Amino acid sequence: MKRILAELVENVGVRGAAVVTRDGMLVASALTGELDDDGIAALGASLVLRTVKALDRLAIDGIERMIVLGSRGKIILVDIGSTFLIAVTDLGINLDLTMLDISGAAHKLRKASRLEV
């Protein structure tokens, strides 16, 4: 997992990536020094939990992908089964191109997690 995350972070504009459980436990990460592992894990779990609850009320089943646009960057969350991938990016990235890399990493992580079981 760490290798897949490290490869993702090598992409231009990706400042960090992590795999987190739905309850906020950090599984693996490749975050730069400015990003806090526990903070990213807690933020991701909170976003997923609150969004899933809201979607349930609207009879929409689950989250496939979520993008949060902030004033200094973007946070992309992708469901990868029992965990989710969080990617933190710069604000000015080309989201379409970066999503291809993030989707590829998510696919590899899903495959890796099936092999580890």
Secondary structure, DSSP 8 states (H G I E B T S, - for coil): -HHHHHHHHTSTTEEEEEEEETTS-EEEEEE-TTS-HHHHHHHHHHHHHHHHHHHHHTT----SEEEEE-SSEEEEEEE-SSEEEEEEEETTS-HHHHHHHHHHHHHHHHHHHHHH-
